[in-house]
Amino acid sequence: MATNLELVESIYAKFDSSDWTTQLIEAYPADYNGDKPSNEYITISIIVGGSERKYGGGKGPTNGALVCEIFTTTGQGQSRTAVISDALDNLLENTYLSTGVDFQTSFVGTPSQDTANSALSRAIYTLPFKTYGEI
């Protein structure tokens, strides 16, 4: 039974693995305030929701989502966003972590110009998950 901290750490650990670092795409927590690359990177948010109720009053799996903002150079259309979302899928989609996180199927939005930096486009990648056991 994983705690919220263990759940978050197990997801972030995937972005420290060679499976991700070989992609050469920097990944930052959503609230990171330091310098970021000027051409492309992703930010990561982990949302943990409530548990489903089972018949008889027991708890079912906890629902959540990994939300990544994908930043790419403006003018590339959806092609670079698609490459990065494929890399995220290869890393996580339909995988099960030892903390009980069971990733589902992802979806990604169409890129649009980032309001904070007009040289970048921003798309949202969302990967729902369920976690089994109490957290």
NORGI-V585392 format. One record per backbone hydrogen bond with DSSP energy under -0.5 kcal/mol. CO is the residue of the C=O (numbers start at 1). NH is the residue of the N-H. Records with the same first field share a line. If there is no record, write none. Layout:
CO = NH  NH
This chain:
3 = 7
4 = 8
5 = 9
6 = 10
7 = 11
8 = 12
9 = 13
10 = 14
11 = 14  15
12 = 15  16
13 = 16  17
14 = 17
17 = 20  21
18 = 22
20 = 23
21 = 24
24 = 26
26 = 42
28 = 44
29 = 32
41 = 71
42 = 28
43 = 69
44 = 30
45 = 47  67
46 = 48
47 = 49  65
50 = 63
52 = 60
54 = 57
58 = 54
61 = 52
62 = 131
63 = 49
64 = 129
65 = 47  67
66 = 68  127
67 = 45
68 = 70  125
69 = 43  71
70 = 72  123
71 = 41
72 = 121
73 = 76
76 = 79
78 = 82
79 = 83
80 = 84
81 = 85
82 = 86
83 = 87
84 = 88
85 = 89
86 = 90
87 = 91
88 = 92  93
89 = 93
92 = 95
95 = 103
97 = 100
99 = 2
100 = 132
101 = 97  103
102 = 130
104 = 94
105 = 128
107 = 126
112 = 122
117 = 120
119 = 74
120 = 114
121 = 72
122 = 112
123 = 70  125
124 = 109
125 = 68
126 = 107
127 = 66
128 = 104
129 = 64
130 = 102
131 = 62
135 = 4
